[in-house]
Every structure is written in structure tokens, then in C-alpha cells.
Amino acid sequence: MTISKTAVVAALRERGQHSRADFVDRELPDRIDPTHHGGLLATLRLDPSELAEADPA
């Protein structure tokens, strides 16, 4: 399972965390692998399963 970077950026912007969203947009690939980037997602307090559900792709 991978997650769209767009879903991650949108979740962060929804919380008002624009600088973190900008970082994710710059640094991560278009499709994020939760097993590889799980630590970062946890640091950002994002649940990969919720993001996968919100991911249109």
C-alpha cells in the first residue's frame, strides 16, 4: 500500500501546519510507502490507514 503525497499535504494544511506540508511536498515522493516513511508519518501524527482511505488513487 502506498499513500498519495497529496493526501498527506492536504491533511497537514487542514490542520494549519503549512510549513510541515511544504516540507513533505519538497522532500517525499509522489507515492509514500508507509513502511519506509512510517517514522515521519508518526512524527507528523498521521495515521497511514486514514490517509489510505482518503486517497483517491
PDB file of N, CA, C, O and CB in Angstrom:
ATOM      1  N   MET A   1       0.842  -1.181   0.000  1.00  0.00           N
ATOM      2  CA  MET A   1       0.000   0.000   0.000  1.00  0.00           C
ATOM      3  C   MET A   1       0.889   1.246   0.000  1.00  0.00           C
ATOM      4  O   MET A   1       1.860   1.324   0.753  1.00  0.00           O
ATOM      5  CB  MET A   1      -0.959  -0.003   1.223  1.00  0.00           C
ATOM      6  N   THR A   2       0.559   2.187  -0.824  1.00  0.00           N
ATOM      7  CA  THR A   2       1.213   3.492  -0.807  1.00  0.00           C
ATOM      8  C   THR A   2       0.139   4.561  -0.631  1.00  0.00           C
ATOM      9  O   THR A   2      -1.048   4.317  -0.849  1.00  0.00           O
ATOM     10  CB  THR A   2       2.041   3.732  -2.117  1.00  0.00           C
ATOM     11  N   ILE A   3       0.578   5.730  -0.239  1.00  0.00           N
ATOM     12  CA  ILE A   3      -0.323   6.852   0.012  1.00  0.00           C
ATOM     13  C   ILE A   3       0.112   8.015  -0.873  1.00  0.00           C
ATOM     14  O   ILE A   3       1.306   8.259  -1.047  1.00  0.00           O
ATOM     15  CB  ILE A   3      -0.322   7.263   1.528  1.00  0.00           C
ATOM     16  N   SER A   4      -0.837   8.708  -1.415  1.00  0.00           N
ATOM     17  CA  SER A   4      -0.548   9.881  -2.228  1.00  0.00           C
ATOM     18  C   SER A   4       0.032  11.001  -1.361  1.00  0.00           C
ATOM     19  O   SER A   4      -0.480  11.306  -0.285  1.00  0.00           O
ATOM     20  CB  SER A   4      -1.821  10.362  -2.949  1.00  0.00           C
ATOM     21  N   LYS A   5       1.102  11.595  -1.854  1.00  0.00           N
ATOM     22  CA  LYS A   5       1.685  12.737  -1.151  1.00  0.00           C
ATOM     23  C   LYS A   5       0.648  13.848  -1.025  1.00  0.00           C
ATOM     24  O   LYS A   5       0.645  14.587  -0.040  1.00  0.00           O
ATOM     25  CB  LYS A   5       2.948  13.252  -1.887  1.00  0.00           C
ATOM     26  N   THR A   6      -0.226  13.969  -2.010  1.00  0.00           N
ATOM     27  CA  THR A   6      -1.271  14.993  -1.991  1.00  0.00           C
ATOM     28  C   THR A   6      -2.176  14.837  -0.772  1.00  0.00           C
ATOM     29  O   THR A   6      -2.576  15.830  -0.166  1.00  0.00           O
ATOM     30  CB  THR A   6      -2.104  14.927  -3.274  1.00  0.00           C
ATOM     31  N   ALA A   7      -2.504  13.584  -0.408  1.00  0.00           N
ATOM     32  CA  ALA A   7      -3.353  13.339   0.762  1.00  0.00           C
ATOM     33  C   ALA A   7      -2.645  13.767   2.047  1.00  0.00           C
ATOM     34  O   ALA A   7      -3.276  14.324   2.946  1.00  0.00           O
ATOM     35  CB  ALA A   7      -3.742  11.851   0.843  1.00  0.00           C
ATOM     36  N   VAL A   8      -1.354  13.514   2.136  1.00  0.00           N
ATOM     37  CA  VAL A   8      -0.578  13.902   3.315  1.00  0.00           C
ATOM     38  C   VAL A   8      -0.501  15.421   3.418  1.00  0.00           C
ATOM     39  O   VAL A   8      -0.731  15.990   4.485  1.00  0.00           O
ATOM     40  CB  VAL A   8       0.842  13.294   3.259  1.00  0.00           C
ATOM     41  N   VAL A   9      -0.180  16.067   2.314  1.00  0.00           N
ATOM     42  CA  VAL A   9      -0.079  17.534   2.298  1.00  0.00           C
ATOM     43  C   VAL A   9      -1.426  18.159   2.657  1.00  0.00           C
ATOM     44  O   VAL A   9      -1.477  19.117   3.428  1.00  0.00           O
ATOM     45  CB  VAL A   9       0.394  18.038   0.906  1.00  0.00           C
ATOM     46  N   ALA A  10      -2.514  17.626   2.105  1.00  0.00           N
ATOM     47  CA  ALA A  10      -3.846  18.160   2.396  1.00  0.00           C
ATOM     48  C   ALA A  10      -4.192  18.013   3.874  1.00  0.00           C
ATOM     49  O   ALA A  10      -4.752  18.932   4.471  1.00  0.00           O
ATOM     50  CB  ALA A  10      -4.902  17.453   1.540  1.00  0.00           C
ATOM     51  N   ALA A  11      -3.863  16.869   4.470  1.00  0.00           N
ATOM     52  CA  ALA A  11      -4.148  16.652   5.894  1.00  0.00           C
ATOM     53  C   ALA A  11      -3.385  17.649   6.759  1.00  0.00           C
ATOM     54  O   ALA A  11      -3.929  18.175   7.729  1.00  0.00           O
ATOM     55  CB  ALA A  11      -3.785  15.213   6.304  1.00  0.00           C
ATOM     56  N   LEU A  12      -2.139  17.906   6.414  1.00  0.00           N
ATOM     57  CA  LEU A  12      -1.338  18.861   7.185  1.00  0.00           C
ATOM     58  C   LEU A  12      -1.858  20.285   7.016  1.00  0.00           C
ATOM     59  O   LEU A  12      -1.948  21.032   7.990  1.00  0.00           O
ATOM     60  CB  LEU A  12       0.131  18.788   6.759  1.00  0.00           C
ATOM     61  N   ARG A  13      -2.197  20.660   5.802  1.00  0.00           N
ATOM     62  CA  ARG A  13      -2.727  22.013   5.573  1.00  0.00           C
ATOM     63  C   ARG A  13      -4.072  22.205   6.277  1.00  0.00           C
ATOM     64  O   ARG A  13      -4.375  23.294   6.765  1.00  0.00           O
ATOM     65  CB  ARG A  13      -2.882  22.281   4.062  1.00  0.00           C
ATOM     66  N   GLU A  14      -4.876  21.136   6.326  1.00  0.00           N
ATOM     67  CA  GLU A  14      -6.160  21.198   7.019  1.00  0.00           C
ATOM     68  C   GLU A  14      -5.967  21.524   8.499  1.00  0.00           C
ATOM     69  O   GLU A  14      -6.810  22.182   9.109  1.00  0.00           O
ATOM     70  CB  GLU A  14      -6.915  19.872   6.865  1.00  0.00           C
ATOM     71  N   ARG A  15      -4.868  21.066   9.065  1.00  0.00           N
ATOM     72  CA  ARG A  15      -4.530  21.341  10.468  1.00  0.00           C
ATOM     73  C   ARG A  15      -3.844  22.683  10.650  1.00  0.00           C
ATOM     74  O   ARG A  15      -3.593  23.101  11.780  1.00  0.00           O
ATOM     75  CB  ARG A  15      -3.641  20.246  11.012  1.00  0.00           C
ATOM     76  N   GLY A  16      -3.539  23.363   9.553  1.00  0.00           N
ATOM     77  CA  GLY A  16      -2.834  24.636   9.645  1.00  0.00           C
ATOM     78  C   GLY A  16      -1.330  24.483   9.745  1.00  0.00           C
ATOM     79  O   GLY A  16      -0.636  25.442  10.085  1.00  0.00           O
ATOM     80  N   GLN A  17      -0.812  23.303   9.459  1.00  0.00           N
ATOM     81  CA  GLN A  17       0.629  23.041   9.542  1.00  0.00           C
ATOM     82  C   GLN A  17       1.261  23.217   8.157  1.00  0.00           C
ATOM     83  O   GLN A  17       1.734  22.261   7.542  1.00  0.00           O
ATOM     84  CB  GLN A  17       0.903  21.602  10.092  1.00  0.00           C
ATOM     85  N   HIS A  18       1.255  24.446   7.696  1.00  0.00           N
ATOM     86  CA  HIS A  18       1.687  24.751   6.335  1.00  0.00           C
ATOM     87  C   HIS A  18       3.178  24.521   6.103  1.00  0.00           C
ATOM     88  O   HIS A  18       3.565  24.050   5.033  1.00  0.00           O
ATOM     89  CB  HIS A  18       1.348  26.173   6.010  1.00  0.00           C
ATOM     90  N   SER A  19       4.012  24.840   7.072  1.00  0.00           N
ATOM     91  CA  SER A  19       5.453  24.627   6.872  1.00  0.00           C
ATOM     92  C   SER A  19       5.775  23.134   6.810  1.00  0.00           C
ATOM     93  O   SER A  19       6.645  22.728   6.040  1.00  0.00           O
ATOM     94  CB  SER A  19       6.264  25.298   8.006  1.00  0.00           C
ATOM     95  N   ARG A  20       5.098  22.320   7.595  1.00  0.00           N
ATOM     96  CA  ARG A  20       5.300  20.868   7.514  1.00  0.00           C
ATOM     97  C   ARG A  20       4.789  20.334   6.178  1.00  0.00           C
ATOM     98  O   ARG A  20       5.409  19.456   5.577  1.00  0.00           O
ATOM     99  CB  ARG A  20       4.587  20.149   8.684  1.00  0.00           C
ATOM    100  N   ALA A  21       3.665  20.863   5.721  1.00  0.00           N
ATOM    101  CA  ALA A  21       3.123  20.451   4.423  1.00  0.00           C
ATOM    102  C   ALA A  21       4.108  20.803   3.313  1.00  0.00           C
ATOM    103  O   ALA A  21       4.317  20.010   2.395  1.00  0.00           O
ATOM    104  CB  ALA A  21       1.750  21.121   4.161  1.00  0.00           C
ATOM    105  N   ASP A  22       4.706  21.977   3.389  1.00  0.00           N
ATOM    106  CA  ASP A  22       5.693  22.385   2.388  1.00  0.00           C
ATOM    107  C   ASP A  22       6.906  21.450   2.406  1.00  0.00           C
ATOM    108  O   ASP A  22       7.432  21.098   1.350  1.00  0.00           O
ATOM    109  CB  ASP A  22       6.138  23.840   2.635  1.00  0.00           C
ATOM    110  N   PHE A  23       7.351  21.049   3.597  1.00  0.00           N
ATOM    111  CA  PHE A  23       8.477  20.123   3.729  1.00  0.00           C
ATOM    112  C   PHE A  23       8.146  18.784   3.069  1.00  0.00           C
ATOM    113  O   PHE A  23       8.937  18.267   2.280  1.00  0.00           O
ATOM    114  CB  PHE A  23       8.836  19.914   5.218  1.00  0.00           C
ATOM    115  N   VAL A  24       6.991  18.230   3.387  1.00  0.00           N
ATOM    116  CA  VAL A  24       6.568  16.951   2.802  1.00  0.00           C
ATOM    117  C   VAL A  24       6.502  17.077   1.289  1.00  0.00           C
ATOM    118  O   VAL A  24       6.956  16.186   0.571  1.00  0.00           O
ATOM    119  CB  VAL A  24       5.193  16.507   3.367  1.00  0.00           C
ATOM    120  N   ASP A  25       5.944  18.166   0.806  1.00  0.00           N
ATOM    121  CA  ASP A  25       5.808  18.375  -0.636  1.00  0.00           C
ATOM    122  C   ASP A  25       7.172  18.414  -1.322  1.00  0.00           C
ATOM    123  O   ASP A  25       7.319  17.915  -2.438  1.00  0.00           O
ATOM    124  CB  ASP A  25       5.044  19.672  -0.914  1.00  0.00           C
ATOM    125  N   ARG A  26       8.164  19.002  -0.666  1.00  0.00           N
ATOM    126  CA  ARG A  26       9.511  19.096  -1.241  1.00  0.00           C
ATOM    127  C   ARG A  26      10.284  17.793  -1.149  1.00  0.00           C
ATOM    128  O   ARG A  26      10.984  17.420  -2.091  1.00  0.00           O
ATOM    129  CB  ARG A  26      10.288  20.185  -0.552  1.00  0.00           C
ATOM    130  N   GLU A  27      10.167  17.096  -0.026  1.00  0.00           N
ATOM    131  CA  GLU A  27      11.087  16.012   0.291  1.00  0.00           C
ATOM    132  C   GLU A  27      10.605  14.596  -0.032  1.00  0.00           C
ATOM    133  O   GLU A  27      11.432  13.710  -0.243  1.00  0.00           O
ATOM    134  CB  GLU A  27      11.404  16.078   1.710  1.00  0.00           C
ATOM    135  N   LEU A  28       9.321  14.365  -0.077  1.00  0.00           N
ATOM    136  CA  LEU A  28       8.832  12.995  -0.256  1.00  0.00           C
ATOM    137  C   LEU A  28       8.398  12.729  -1.695  1.00  0.00           C
ATOM    138  O   LEU A  28       8.046  13.656  -2.425  1.00  0.00           O
ATOM    139  CB  LEU A  28       7.667  12.724   0.692  1.00  0.00           C
ATOM    140  N   PRO A  29       8.423  11.467  -2.095  1.00  0.00           N
ATOM    141  CA  PRO A  29       7.990  11.110  -3.454  1.00  0.00           C
ATOM    142  C   PRO A  29       6.467  11.240  -3.594  1.00  0.00           C
ATOM    143  O   PRO A  29       5.759  11.387  -2.598  1.00  0.00           O
ATOM    144  CB  PRO A  29       8.436   9.666  -3.799  1.00  0.00           C
ATOM    145  N   ASP A  30       5.972  11.184  -4.831  1.00  0.00           N
ATOM    146  CA  ASP A  30       4.531  11.330  -5.088  1.00  0.00           C
ATOM    147  C   ASP A  30       3.714  10.232  -4.415  1.00  0.00           C
ATOM    148  O   ASP A  30       2.593  10.478  -3.970  1.00  0.00           O
ATOM    149  CB  ASP A  30       4.262  11.320  -6.590  1.00  0.00           C
ATOM    150  N   ARG A  31       4.263   9.029  -4.337  1.00  0.00           N
ATOM    151  CA  ARG A  31       3.613   7.911  -3.639  1.00  0.00           C
ATOM    152  C   ARG A  31       4.476   7.558  -2.429  1.00  0.00           C
ATOM    153  O   ARG A  31       5.646   7.206  -2.576  1.00  0.00           O
ATOM    154  CB  ARG A  31       3.422   6.658  -4.593  1.00  0.00           C
ATOM    155  N   ILE A  32       3.899   7.653  -1.244  1.00  0.00           N
ATOM    156  CA  ILE A  32       4.622   7.447   0.006  1.00  0.00           C
ATOM    157  C   ILE A  32       4.370   6.026   0.504  1.00  0.00           C
ATOM    158  O   ILE A  32       3.222   5.599   0.622  1.00  0.00           O
ATOM    159  CB  ILE A  32       4.194   8.491   1.076  1.00  0.00           C
ATOM    160  N   ASP A  33       5.438   5.305   0.792  1.00  0.00           N
ATOM    161  CA  ASP A  33       5.352   3.955   1.336  1.00  0.00           C
ATOM    162  C   ASP A  33       5.372   4.062   2.863  1.00  0.00           C
ATOM    163  O   ASP A  33       6.388   4.451   3.440  1.00  0.00           O
ATOM    164  CB  ASP A  33       6.526   3.048   0.809  1.00  0.00           C
ATOM    165  N   PRO A  34       4.254   3.720   3.525  1.00  0.00           N
ATOM    166  CA  PRO A  34       4.200   3.847   4.986  1.00  0.00           C
ATOM    167  C   PRO A  34       5.239   3.010   5.725  1.00  0.00           C
ATOM    168  O   PRO A  34       5.647   3.383   6.825  1.00  0.00           O
ATOM    169  CB  PRO A  34       2.840   3.465   5.468  1.00  0.00           C
ATOM    170  N   THR A  35       5.678   1.893   5.153  1.00  0.00           N
ATOM    171  CA  THR A  35       6.694   1.096   5.844  1.00  0.00           C
ATOM    172  C   THR A  35       8.046   1.793   5.801  1.00  0.00           C
ATOM    173  O   THR A  35       8.845   1.667   6.729  1.00  0.00           O
ATOM    174  CB  THR A  35       6.800  -0.303   5.218  1.00  0.00           C
ATOM    175  N   HIS A  36       8.297   2.519   4.735  1.00  0.00           N
ATOM    176  CA  HIS A  36       9.577   3.229   4.593  1.00  0.00           C
ATOM    177  C   HIS A  36       9.552   4.580   5.302  1.00  0.00           C
ATOM    178  O   HIS A  36      10.553   4.988   5.890  1.00  0.00           O
ATOM    179  CB  HIS A  36       9.911   3.429   3.110  1.00  0.00           C
ATOM    180  N   HIS A  37       8.419   5.274   5.253  1.00  0.00           N
ATOM    181  CA  HIS A  37       8.299   6.615   5.835  1.00  0.00           C
ATOM    182  C   HIS A  37       7.397   6.630   7.069  1.00  0.00           C
ATOM    183  O   HIS A  37       6.890   7.684   7.451  1.00  0.00           O
ATOM    184  CB  HIS A  37       7.759   7.587   4.794  1.00  0.00           C
ATOM    185  N   GLY A  38       7.195   5.472   7.690  1.00  0.00           N
ATOM    186  CA  GLY A  38       6.317   5.377   8.856  1.00  0.00           C
ATOM    187  C   GLY A  38       6.738   6.255  10.016  1.00  0.00           C
ATOM    188  O   GLY A  38       5.892   6.817  10.710  1.00  0.00           O
ATOM    189  N   GLY A  39       8.038   6.378  10.234  1.00  0.00           N
ATOM    190  CA  GLY A  39       8.533   7.224  11.318  1.00  0.00           C
ATOM    191  C   GLY A  39       8.151   8.674  11.124  1.00  0.00           C
ATOM    192  O   GLY A  39       7.739   9.351  12.066  1.00  0.00           O
ATOM    193  N   LEU A  40       8.288   9.146   9.905  1.00  0.00           N
ATOM    194  CA  LEU A  40       7.930  10.534   9.617  1.00  0.00           C
ATOM    195  C   LEU A  40       6.425  10.735   9.776  1.00  0.00           C
ATOM    196  O   LEU A  40       5.986  11.732  10.348  1.00  0.00           O
ATOM    197  CB  LEU A  40       8.378  10.927   8.192  1.00  0.00           C
ATOM    198  N   LEU A  41       5.636   9.786   9.270  1.00  0.00           N
ATOM    199  CA  LEU A  41       4.182   9.898   9.410  1.00  0.00           C
ATOM    200  C   LEU A  41       3.782   9.905  10.889  1.00  0.00           C
ATOM    201  O   LEU A  41       2.882  10.646  11.285  1.00  0.00           O
ATOM    202  CB  LEU A  41       3.476   8.737   8.671  1.00  0.00           C
ATOM    203  N   ALA A  42       4.441   9.090  11.695  1.00  0.00           N
ATOM    204  CA  ALA A  42       4.154   9.064  13.132  1.00  0.00           C
ATOM    205  C   ALA A  42       4.539  10.391  13.786  1.00  0.00           C
ATOM    206  O   ALA A  42       3.805  10.910  14.628  1.00  0.00           O
ATOM    207  CB  ALA A  42       4.905   7.899  13.811  1.00  0.00           C
ATOM    208  N   THR A  43       5.688  10.935  13.397  1.00  0.00           N
ATOM    209  CA  THR A  43       6.121  12.227  13.928  1.00  0.00           C
ATOM    210  C   THR A  43       5.114  13.322  13.587  1.00  0.00           C
ATOM    211  O   THR A  43       4.862  14.224  14.387  1.00  0.00           O
ATOM    212  CB  THR A  43       7.506  12.596  13.379  1.00  0.00           C
ATOM    213  N   LEU A  44       4.545  13.228  12.390  1.00  0.00           N
ATOM    214  CA  LEU A  44       3.552  14.213  11.951  1.00  0.00           C
ATOM    215  C   LEU A  44       2.161  13.903  12.508  1.00  0.00           C
ATOM    216  O   LEU A  44       1.201  14.628  12.246  1.00  0.00           O
ATOM    217  CB  LEU A  44       3.500  14.261  10.422  1.00  0.00           C
ATOM    218  N   ARG A  45       2.065  12.810  13.284  1.00  0.00           N
ATOM    219  CA  ARG A  45       0.800  12.362  13.871  1.00  0.00           C
ATOM    220  C   ARG A  45      -0.250  12.091  12.811  1.00  0.00           C
ATOM    221  O   ARG A  45      -1.401  12.514  12.924  1.00  0.00           O
ATOM    222  CB  ARG A  45       0.280  13.396  14.852  1.00  0.00           C
ATOM    223  N   LEU A  46       0.176  11.369  11.770  1.00  0.00           N
ATOM    224  CA  LEU A  46      -0.721  10.975  10.687  1.00  0.00           C
ATOM    225  C   LEU A  46      -0.860   9.454  10.699  1.00  0.00           C
ATOM    226  O   LEU A  46       0.128   8.730  10.820  1.00  0.00           O
ATOM    227  CB  LEU A  46      -0.193  11.479   9.303  1.00  0.00           C
ATOM    228  N   ASP A  47      -2.079   8.990  10.573  1.00  0.00           N
ATOM    229  CA  ASP A  47      -2.365   7.560  10.557  1.00  0.00           C
ATOM    230  C   ASP A  47      -2.413   7.082   9.109  1.00  0.00           C
ATOM    231  O   ASP A  47      -3.297   7.499   8.360  1.00  0.00           O
ATOM    232  CB  ASP A  47      -3.705   7.247  11.292  1.00  0.00           C
ATOM    233  N   PRO A  48      -1.490   6.222   8.698  1.00  0.00           N
ATOM    234  CA  PRO A  48      -1.469   5.746   7.308  1.00  0.00           C
ATOM    235  C   PRO A  48      -2.790   5.124   6.856  1.00  0.00           C
ATOM    236  O   PRO A  48      -3.172   5.285   5.697  1.00  0.00           O
ATOM    237  CB  PRO A  48      -0.365   4.737   7.136  1.00  0.00           C
ATOM    238  N   SER A  49      -3.495   4.419   7.741  1.00  0.00           N
ATOM    239  CA  SER A  49      -4.752   3.793   7.336  1.00  0.00           C
ATOM    240  C   SER A  49      -5.815   4.844   7.024  1.00  0.00           C
ATOM    241  O   SER A  49      -6.601   4.667   6.094  1.00  0.00           O
ATOM    242  CB  SER A  49      -5.254   2.847   8.432  1.00  0.00           C
ATOM    243  N   GLU A  50      -5.849   5.927   7.784  1.00  0.00           N
ATOM    244  CA  GLU A  50      -6.798   7.007   7.498  1.00  0.00           C
ATOM    245  C   GLU A  50      -6.446   7.714   6.200  1.00  0.00           C
ATOM    246  O   GLU A  50      -7.330   8.076   5.424  1.00  0.00           O
ATOM    247  CB  GLU A  50      -6.829   8.015   8.651  1.00  0.00           C
ATOM    248  N   LEU A  51      -5.165   7.908   5.968  1.00  0.00           N
ATOM    249  CA  LEU A  51      -4.726   8.564   4.735  1.00  0.00           C
ATOM    250  C   LEU A  51      -5.025   7.691   3.524  1.00  0.00           C
ATOM    251  O   LEU A  51      -5.396   8.204   2.468  1.00  0.00           O
ATOM    252  CB  LEU A  51      -3.224   8.885   4.799  1.00  0.00           C
ATOM    253  N   ALA A  52      -4.871   6.393   3.662  1.00  0.00           N
ATOM    254  CA  ALA A  52      -5.159   5.475   2.557  1.00  0.00           C
ATOM    255  C   ALA A  52      -6.637   5.523   2.195  1.00  0.00           C
ATOM    256  O   ALA A  52      -6.989   5.458   1.017  1.00  0.00           O
ATOM    257  CB  ALA A  52      -4.748   4.036   2.924  1.00  0.00           C
ATOM    258  N   GLU A  53      -7.499   5.636   3.188  1.00  0.00           N
ATOM    259  CA  GLU A  53      -8.941   5.723   2.946  1.00  0.00           C
ATOM    260  C   GLU A  53      -9.291   7.020   2.220  1.00  0.00           C
ATOM    261  O   GLU A  53     -10.199   7.040   1.388  1.00  0.00           O
ATOM    262  CB  GLU A  53      -9.716   5.632   4.272  1.00  0.00           C
ATOM    263  N   ALA A  54      -8.585   8.088   2.529  1.00  0.00           N
ATOM    264  CA  ALA A  54      -8.856   9.396   1.919  1.00  0.00           C
ATOM    265  C   ALA A  54      -8.199   9.542   0.558  1.00  0.00           C
ATOM    266  O   ALA A  54      -8.493  10.482  -0.180  1.00  0.00           O
ATOM    267  CB  ALA A  54      -8.377  10.508   2.832  1.00  0.00           C
ATOM    268  N   ASP A  55      -7.313   8.614   0.226  1.00  0.00           N
ATOM    269  CA  ASP A  55      -6.535   8.679  -1.025  1.00  0.00           C
ATOM    270  C   ASP A  55      -7.398   8.228  -2.199  1.00  0.00           C
ATOM    271  O   ASP A  55      -7.841   7.080  -2.236  1.00  0.00           O
ATOM    272  CB  ASP A  55      -5.254   7.799  -0.928  1.00  0.00           C
ATOM    273  N   PRO A  56      -7.640   9.126  -3.162  1.00  0.00           N
ATOM    274  CA  PRO A  56      -8.475   8.762  -4.303  1.00  0.00           C
ATOM    275  C   PRO A  56      -7.814   7.788  -5.282  1.00  0.00           C
ATOM    276  O   PRO A  56      -8.507   7.175  -6.096  1.00  0.00           O
ATOM    277  CB  PRO A  56      -8.867   9.999  -5.036  1.00  0.00           C
ATOM    278  N   ALA A  57      -6.502   7.636  -5.219  1.00  0.00           N
ATOM    279  CA  ALA A  57      -5.804   6.790  -6.194  1.00  0.00           C
ATOM    280  C   ALA A  57      -5.773   5.341  -5.793  1.00  0.00           C
ATOM    281  O   ALA A  57      -5.220   4.513  -6.516  1.00  0.00           O
ATOM    282  CB  ALA A  57      -4.404   7.272  -6.390  1.00  0.00           C
TER     283      ALA A  57
END
